[in-house]
């Protein structure tokens, strides 16, 4: 579900394997779902399940001790691993293991796609019955315990299974978009009971959360968008890193009502000028998407890599991640600067040293497929000349292009020093500079 080419696992000393995971999973009845996130659950019934788990792991000698368990995203009607796409380079260079779980009903049994072109999609069983025919899923009410059981197994694997030879020091649950809605429910209701995960990375959550009562069916993410709002509980007792795009705050995802200040356990970064999904995630698929102009080309990939590194350090007893100012909002609208980019937030180099407008808001005439992809808007030459005039005292004798590149480098180095970008990504970030429109 990503058009970006995957990294070469073999060259990095990693292996990939696919496994069936089966057992008996419990579901929960809800006693209370207060807005402060202190969800109260009681154990309800149980049902058998058999689902798919994908494992990407290093050799024991290069294992960091960290296992990421990604709740695979099914909003497109089948499994996708958006956070693996964003985090793969950091995972490989750090030596983390990654476990992707087909946690939800639609992944196995098929159902309605929430985004994309919509309509019914086939689950794994129907796609390849000779491989996946024995899989079966009792419904999303049981997904929470399925993920709990995978997390518990990861912590204490047997001698022959997918993590044989690896002993986890930290097990971190990761999820983006619908999966972050699910992990919101998990953090608030299940984690206090299960205590399996050491930390959580929630990427692009909404104000709502997935329910606990979907037995025999998949969750309705559209309904979840209107549920809540609910903050993350303050007494979670495990580090929680929340990374939000500017486009997540308003519009379709509308997470703003659940915005909460940083606390002992929860740290939030909001990325200015960033859409929910972007060009990096789409990769080669972008050429087939007509969104009435280029989709958002923000740099959340680099911020997410830094967020993961901070979270890994934090859960191991290191310093808390640096605090970031929120994106500025006024009357449910993003406050913009003279270039049309959002103010406040984590300001990546393409926003801090701009040559285009980056927004999480799609073109008003774009098809539904584009609702989460935002836009990259070309700026008039006169606007660019005012921002990057070059020459004279204002430009310090530099051309407009040189002036821009110097500011872009300075922004990159400042963000690295502040901890919002990683020094290992510096050359890749500098290569993403966009001076081609500055010819003066």
N, C-alpha and C positions, 0 to 999 in steps of 0.2 A: 504493500500500500504506500510505498514511498518510491519516487522516481530517482532518488539519489543513490548512486552506486554504493554498495556496502564496502567497508574496508576489507582488506585482504587478511582474513583471520589467520591463515596458515603462515603468512609472512611475519605476523606478530607473535607467533608461537601459541596460537589459540586453536582449539578444536570446537566443533559444533556437533550437537547430537539432539535427537528428538525422542521423547519418551511419552508413554502413556502413564497417567497418574489416576489411580482409582481408589475408592473407599466409600465410606458412609459420611455424609456431611449433614450437619444440623442447620436449622434455620432459627430465626428469632421472632418473637412477638414484641411489639413496641409498647412499653409502659408510658414513656414520656419522651418528647422530642423538643426540648426547650431551645430558645434562640441562642443561649450561651453554649450550646454544643454538648451539654451534659446529658446525653441520651441514656435512657434506662431501658434495658432489654431483659427479657427472660427467654430461656431456651424453649423452643417449640418442638417441632417434629424433626425427623431425619429422613434422608433418602440416599440411595446409592448413586454414585457418579463415576464416570470415567472420562477424563479429559486429556488434553495435550499440553506438554511442557517442552519448551525449547531452551536448550542450554548452550551458552557460549562461555568457554572457560579456558584459563591459561594452564600451563603445566604447574605442578605443585611448587617447583623451585622459584617461580616468578609470581606466585599468588600473593596478593596484597592482604588477604584475610577478610576482604569485603565482598559480600554477595548482594547484588541488586536484584530484587524481585519486581519485575514490571508487570503490572496489571494491564494486559494487552487491551487495546482500544477497539471497540466494535461499532463505532458510530457510522462507519462506512459499510456496515453489513458483514464484515469479516475481520479477522484479526489484523491489527496493525501495531507497530511498535514505534510510535513517534519519538519517545524519549530515548530509545536506543539509537535512532537516527541522529538525534542531536548530541548525544553523549558518547557515541562510539569511540571517538578519538581519545577522549579522556579515560574511558574504560580500558582500552587496550594499552595505553602508555602507563597507566597506573597498575595494571595487572589485576583488576577486579574481575569477578565472575558475574555473568548476567543470566538471569532465569526469566523467561517470558511465559506467563501462564494464560492459557485460554480459559479465563475465569468465568466468562458469561455465556448465557444460553445461546445467543445468536451465533457465537463463534462455532459451536458444535452443531446446533440444530437448524440454523438459518432463521431468517425473519426480516422485518422491515428495516431498511437502512435509514438512519436518522438524517444523514447528510449525503452529499454527493448527488447522484441522479435519482435517489430514492428507489422505492419498489422493493420487492422480495429478493432476498439474496440466499444463496445456498450456504449451508454450514459445511464444516469439514466432512461430516459423514456422507453428504450427498456429493460433494466435490470429488472425493476419492474414496469410494466405499471399500475398495480392496485394501486401503491403508488405514482408514479411520472408521470403518463400519462398526467396530465394537465400542466406539465412544458413545456416551449418552449423558445428558445434562438435565437435572431435575428442575432448573429454573434459577433465576438470579437471586432469589432469597437464600440459596445455598452457596452462592459465590463467595461470601465472606469467609465461611468456614473452609471452603476449598483453598482459598489463598492462605488462610491460617495454617492449614495442614502442609502446604508446600513450604511455607516459611519455617515451620517446625522441622520438616525433613531436611531443609537446607542447613539448619543449625546443627543437626546431628545425623548426617547421612550414613547410610550403610556402606559396607566395604565394596559393593559392586555397582552402585548406582551412578547417576550422572555426575555427582560431585565426589566420587571416590578419590581419596587422597587429599582432599581439600578440607581444612578445618576452619570454619568461619569465625572471625573475631566480631564482625558486625554484619547484621542482616538488615538491609534498608529497602522498604517498599517504595515503589516509584509509579506514578501514573499521570497521564496528561488528559485534559478535557473530560470526557465522560468517565474515564478511569479515575480522574481526580475527584469528580463528584462521588464515585464509589468509595475512594479512600477517605473522603470527608466523613462519610457514614461510618467507615471502619475506624478511623481515629476517634470519633466521638462516641461510638457505641461498642465496638467489638474489642479494640485494643485494651481497654481497661480490664476486660475479662480474660483475654488471651495472652497478652504480654509477650508476643512472639517476636515482634520487630523492634529493632534498636532505634530506628529513626524513620522518617518519612520525607519524601520529596513530592510535593503536590504542585503540579504544573498546570496553570490555566484552569483553576476551579471556578465554578460559578457561586452564586449566593446560596443555591440549593444543594441537594444531596440526593443520592439514590435511595429508594425505600427498602424496606426489609421484608415485604410481603409478596414478592413476585414468585409464586410457586407455579411451576409448569409453564413459565413464559419468561421472556426477556423484559428488562426494565424499559419504561418509556422515558427516554431522556428529555423529550419535549415537556412532559409533565414535571420532570425534575427541575427544569429551568424555573418553574413557577413555585416550587416548594421552598419554604424557608422565609426569610434568610436565617442562616445559622452560622455563627462563628465557630472556630475550632476551640475545643474546650481547653481552658487554661491549665487544668491539672492532668494533662495527657501523660506527663512523666517521661517523655521521650522527645528528642529534638525533632522539630517539624520545620522544614524549609518550604516556603510557598513562593513560587515565581509566577508572576502575572504579567501578561502583555497589556499594553495600554488598551488594546481592543477588547480585552476581557472585561474591563471595568463597566462598560456601557454596552448598548446594543444587544445582540443575541445572547451573549453569555451573562452580562449584567451582574458581575460579581460585587459591584460597589456597595450594595446594602450590607454585605458581610465583611467589609473591610474592617480590620482590627489592628490596634497598635501592637508593636512587638512586645513580647513578654518573655518570661523565663524560658519557655519551651518553643515559642513560635516566632519565627523571623520571616518577614515578607519583603520581597523585592518586586517592584513594579517597573517595567521597562518602557520608557517613553518611545513613541513613534513605532511601536511594534504591534503587529496583528497577531491574532490567535494562532494562525498557521501562516507560512510564508514561503518564499522562493526556495529557501534552503531545504525545507521539507518536501516540496513538490519535485525538486530536481528536474529531470527530463520531462516529467508530466506537464510542466508549466506551459510548454509549447502547444498543448492540446486544450488549454483552458482559456476561454474567452470571457474576460472579466472587464471589458471596456477599458483596457489599458493594463500595464504591468501590475502584478500583485505585489504585495509588500515585500521588500527586500531588506528588512531589518536584520540585526545581528544578534538575535536572542541566543543563537547557538553558542556564542562565546560566553555570554552571561550564564547560561545554564551549566556549562562546563565548570566555571568558577564556583557556582552555587553548589554543585556536587562535591567539589574538593573541600569547600568550607564545611559542608555537612559531614563528610567523612572525618575530618579533623575534629569537629565539634563533638560527634558521638564518641570519639576516642579520648575525650577529655581535654581537647584543645579549646582555643578561644571561640567565642560566638562569632558568627559571620558579621561583617560590618553592617551597620544600619544604613538604610537607603531612604531618602525622602520619597513620599508618595507622588504619583503623577497628580498635577493640579487639576481639580475638577470644580466647576462652578455651574450651578443649576443643571446638573446632569450632563454637562458638556465638558470635553477636555479643553483646558485653557491652552491656547497656542501662542507661539512666538511670532516674530515678524516673517519667518519663513514658512509658517503654517504647521510647524512641528510642536508636539505637546511639551509643556513645561513641567519641570520637576522629574521625579523618577530616576532610574538608572539611565544615564544618557550615553548611549554607545557612540563611538566615533562618528558614525554616519549621521547622527542626530546632533551631536555637539559641534561638528564641523560639517554643516550641511551643504549639499549641492542639489538637493531634491526634497520634496515633502514626503514624509513617511507617515502613514495613518493606518489605524486599524479599521477604519470605516470603509466599506466597499463602495464602488460606484453605484449610484441610485438605480441605474438601469441594468446592473449586472444580474446574471442568472443566480438562482439559489445556491448553486455550487460555490459561488464566490463570497457567500455571506461572512465567512470567517477568514478570508484571505487578505482583506484590506487593500491598500493601493500604494504604489510608488508614483508620485505625481511630478512631472517635469515642470521646472520653474522657469519663468520668462528670463531671458538674458539680462534684462535691466535689473531684475531683482538680484541675480547672481553678481552682476557688476557692482551693485551697491554693497553686497556682503563681502565680496572679494575683489576690491578695485584694482589692487596692484599698483606699482609705481608710486612716486612721490613720497611724502612723509607718511601718509596713511598706510601705504603698502610696504614701507621700509625698503624701497628699491627693488622689491621682488615683483615678479609677474603675479597676476591673479592666481594662476595655477600653482606657483611656488608658495604663495601665501596660504592657499588652501591646504596643500600637502604638509606644510609646517604645522598648521593648526591641527590637522588630522593626526599627525604623529604625536603632537603634544597631548591631545586628548587620549590617545591610546596609552601613552606612558603614564598619564595621570590616573586613568582607570585601573591600570595594572597596579600602580602604587597603592591605590585605595582598596584593591582586592576584588573589584568587580569584573576584571579580566585576568587571564593567566599569562605569565611571562612566556610560557611555551607556545602560546598562540600568537605572539606578537607579529611574526613574519606573515602569518596567514591573514591577520587583521589588516596589516599594512597593505597587503596585496589586494584587499577588498576596497581600497580607496577608489574614488570615482571622479578623477579630474578631467575626463574626456570632454566635458561640456565647457570647460574653461580654456578658451583658446587665446586669451590675452595675457 
